[in-house]
Amino acid sequence: MVVFADADLDAAAKDAVDFSLMNAGQVCCAVERVYVAESVAADFERKVLEHARSYEHGDGLIGSDGRPKIGPMVSEMQRTIVHGHVQAAQKAGARCVLGGTLPPASIRGSFYPPTVLADVPHESTITREETFGPVVALSTFSGDERVAIELANDSTYGLTAAVY
């Protein structure tokens, strides 16, 4: 997903979260990377956090309270992979602004919390591989269209794309 400075940031932030977290991120067309123009990055991050905080662990459906739920990962092995990508991103310089920790052992199931990473380096594992987990990975770019195209196309994966 590429978010330019003139985008509807509310719509883009909601979609970045919803399409990164749906089915616990275990969808081939899930948003894996979000490139945001530097000039709106702080505002966009705030909007993403606000929406991501509305998610909670549950059966994966929207509950009677209207809050979106994140179901469990398909396996403990997949949760371990997701957590490894999150930790590697942080070691590479990303800031974990929500989630990013394994739930206590008392929570049954292979749940992983909704996680938001900011300032994710383009070269980190989480932007170079498919994570298949409930992670919103935010990276910034200059705002130049040519740079956005280069970053978006710099991947061996090419399943979906969105431009705001």
Disulfide bonds with the S-S distance in Angstrom:
none
